[in-house]
Amino acid sequence: MREALELARQAAQAGEVPVGAVVVHAGEIAGRGFNAPVSRNDPTAHAEILALREAAAAVGNYRLVEATLYSTIEPCVMCAGALVAARIGTLVFGSRDLRFGGVRSKFRLADSELLNHRVEVVEGVLGAECVELLVRFFEARR
């Protein structure tokens, strides 16, 4: 999660909402990403999506079974759907996203019984640090 926080700081320095994500596969970091929809002009360039893309390329398979994705904030619905599609084993996130969260706050997509794959969800890891980074970022913009 500390690596995801460092990536979130890089996003903030680039003027992006500070969210970072890391995929760990077989005990090694296989993918990293930080929010970049503004700089890439790409609405799908969320930290989790970018980390999943890099990990899938590194592993050579779009299915990342038994991998763990660490994200500084609760993934949105798009990213939660991508976690299910990638067959991620575990999601670990720092803080809930009360406005757009697709895993706990607004929807329970990642471990829904309606879908063919359920992601194990762990929340609150380094949550205070993750929230503080977001709060400082948005306070500086006001």
C-alpha positions as CSV (number, residue, x, y, z in Angstrom):
1,M,0.0,0.0,0.0
2,R,2.9,2.3,0.6
3,E,3.9,2.0,-3.1
4,A,0.3,2.8,-4.1
5,L,0.5,5.9,-1.8
6,E,3.7,7.0,-3.6
7,L,2.0,6.6,-6.9
8,A,-0.9,8.7,-5.7
9,R,1.5,11.5,-4.7
10,Q,2.9,11.4,-8.3
11,A,-0.7,11.8,-9.6
12,A,-1.1,14.8,-7.4
13,Q,2.1,16.4,-8.6
14,A,0.8,15.9,-12.2
15,G,-2.4,17.7,-11.3
16,E,-4.5,14.5,-11.2
17,V,-6.7,13.3,-8.4
18,P,-4.2,11.4,-6.1
19,V,-5.1,7.8,-6.5
20,G,-2.5,5.1,-6.9
21,A,-2.7,1.3,-7.4
22,V,-0.4,-1.6,-7.5
23,V,-1.0,-5.2,-8.6
24,V,1.0,-7.9,-6.8
25,H,1.3,-11.3,-8.5
26,A,3.4,-14.2,-7.2
27,G,4.9,-12.0,-4.5
28,E,6.1,-9.3,-6.9
29,I,4.8,-6.0,-8.1
30,A,3.5,-6.8,-11.7
31,G,1.7,-3.5,-12.4
32,R,1.6,0.1,-11.2
33,G,-0.7,3.0,-12.0
34,F,-1.8,6.4,-10.9
35,N,-4.8,8.5,-12.1
36,A,-4.1,10.0,-15.4
37,P,-7.5,10.7,-17.2
38,V,-6.7,14.4,-17.6
39,S,-3.2,14.1,-18.9
40,R,-4.1,11.2,-21.2
41,N,-7.4,12.6,-22.3
42,D,-8.8,9.1,-21.4
43,P,-11.7,8.7,-19.1
44,T,-10.6,5.1,-18.4
45,A,-7.1,6.0,-17.2
46,H,-7.8,5.4,-13.6
47,A,-5.0,4.1,-11.4
48,E,-6.6,0.6,-11.1
49,I,-7.1,0.2,-14.8
50,L,-3.5,1.2,-15.6
51,A,-2.1,-1.1,-13.0
52,L,-4.3,-4.0,-14.3
53,R,-3.1,-3.3,-17.9
54,E,0.5,-3.3,-16.9
55,A,0.2,-6.5,-14.8
56,A,-1.7,-8.4,-17.5
57,A,1.1,-7.5,-20.0
58,A,3.8,-8.5,-17.5
59,V,2.1,-11.8,-16.7
60,G,1.0,-12.5,-20.3
61,N,-2.6,-13.2,-19.3
62,Y,-5.6,-11.0,-18.8
63,R,-6.7,-13.2,-15.9
64,L,-4.8,-12.3,-12.8
65,V,-6.0,-15.1,-10.7
66,E,-4.5,-15.0,-7.1
67,A,-3.2,-11.5,-7.7
68,T,-3.9,-8.7,-5.2
69,L,-4.6,-5.1,-6.2
70,Y,-3.8,-2.4,-3.7
71,S,-5.6,1.0,-4.2
72,T,-5.5,4.1,-2.1
73,I,-9.2,4.6,-2.5
74,E,-12.3,2.4,-3.1
75,P,-12.5,1.6,-6.8
76,C,-15.4,3.1,-8.9
77,V,-17.9,0.9,-10.7
78,M,-15.7,0.8,-13.8
79,C,-12.7,-0.3,-11.9
80,A,-14.6,-2.8,-9.8
81,G,-15.9,-4.4,-13.0
82,A,-12.4,-4.6,-14.3
83,L,-11.2,-6.4,-11.1
84,V,-13.9,-9.0,-11.6
85,A,-13.1,-9.4,-15.4
86,A,-9.4,-9.8,-14.5
87,R,-10.3,-12.4,-11.8
88,I,-8.3,-10.5,-9.2
89,G,-8.2,-12.6,-6.0
90,T,-8.0,-9.8,-3.4
91,L,-8.6,-6.1,-3.4
92,V,-7.0,-4.0,-0.6
93,F,-8.0,-0.4,-0.4
94,G,-7.3,2.5,1.9
95,S,-10.4,4.6,2.2
96,R,-14.0,4.5,1.0
97,D,-15.2,6.7,-1.8
98,L,-18.6,7.8,-0.5
99,R,-19.5,9.5,-3.7
100,F,-18.5,7.0,-6.4
101,G,-17.4,3.8,-4.6
102,G,-18.3,0.6,-6.5
103,V,-17.1,-1.9,-4.0
104,R,-18.7,-0.8,-0.7
105,S,-20.0,2.7,-0.6
106,K,-22.5,2.8,-3.5
107,F,-22.4,-0.7,-4.9
108,R,-21.0,-4.1,-4.0
109,L,-19.9,-5.0,-7.4
110,A,-16.5,-6.8,-6.7
111,D,-18.0,-9.5,-4.5
112,S,-21.6,-9.6,-5.9
113,E,-23.2,-13.0,-5.9
114,L,-24.7,-12.1,-9.3
115,L,-21.4,-12.3,-11.0
116,N,-19.2,-15.3,-11.9
117,H,-16.2,-14.2,-9.9
118,R,-16.0,-12.6,-6.4
119,V,-13.1,-10.6,-5.2
120,E,-12.0,-10.8,-1.6
121,V,-12.2,-7.2,-0.2
122,V,-10.0,-5.8,2.6
123,E,-10.5,-2.1,3.4
124,G,-9.0,0.5,5.7
125,V,-5.3,-0.3,5.1
126,L,-3.4,3.0,5.7
127,G,-6.8,4.7,5.4
128,A,-5.9,7.8,7.3
129,E,-2.9,8.5,5.0
130,C,-5.0,7.9,1.9
131,V,-7.7,10.3,3.1
132,E,-5.2,12.9,4.1
133,L,-3.7,12.9,0.6
134,L,-7.1,13.5,-1.0
135,V,-8.1,16.2,1.5
136,R,-4.9,18.1,1.0
137,F,-5.2,17.8,-2.8
138,F,-8.7,19.2,-2.9
139,E,-8.1,21.9,-0.2
140,A,-5.3,23.2,-2.4
141,R,-7.7,23.5,-5.3
142,R,-10.2,25.6,-3.4
